[in-house]
Amino acid sequence: MSKRPTNAPDPQPGDFDAELEAISEEDLEFVEAGSGIAISIEVLIEGEDARRLAKIASERGQPPGEVVADLVRSAA
């Protein structure tokens, strides 16, 4: 099988093999099915963007993570 172009829209078998081999058991969290849907994402925001986010969060009386979650919900 020839390698697909890097601009193809969908992953192909083998695309993530190196990343999967690098995962250790410490990187994994096993969750029982039906326990709810959640995702944790670490976002690094620095400098002026971090100050803006902190100001928006303070004005809304929300933690910064909730401000980001609101942004994601409004984008959908």
N, C-alpha and C positions, 0 to 999 in steps of 0.2 A: 504494500500500500504506500503510495507516495504521500509525502507530508503536505498537508493542506496549506493554503495561503493564510498568513497571520490575520487577515481581515475577515476570515470566514465567521459567520455569526454564532455558530454553535461549537462547543467543545467536542473533540473527537477522542476516541479511545487512545489512551497513552499520554494525553496532553498534560495530565497532572501526576504522572507516575513519580517523578522526582520529588515533588512536594509531599506526596503520600508516604514515600519511603522515609522522609525526614521526620515524620511525626512520631513522637514517643508516647508512651502511655500517660505520662504526666501532662501531655497536651490535650488529652481527651477527657470528656465528661459524659458519662453514660446516664441517660434519662429514660425512665420508663414511659412507654407510650401512653398517651392520654393525660400526661401531667401538665398540659398547657403549652402554649406556643410562646416562645421568647427567644430573643437573640441579643447577644451582648457584642457591642462593637466599641473598640477603643479608638477615639478620635483625638488626634493631636492638633490643637489650635494654639498658635503662638502670636505674640506681638499684638498689633492693633486688632486683629480679628478676635483674639482672646478677650481683650478689653471690651470690645463691642458685645460679645456674647455675655460676658459678666454683667454689663450694663442692662442689656435686654432682660436677662434673668432676674436681676434685682428689681427692675421696673414692673415685671409681671408677678413678682413674688414666687417664682418657680426656681427649681434647681436648673442649672445649665442643660442637663440631659433631657429634661422635659421640654425645654425650648427647642432643642434639636429634634426631638420626637414630634413636636407640633409642626415643625418645618417639613419633616418627612410626610406626615399625614396630609398636610395641605398640598403637597406636590403630587399626590396620587390621583 
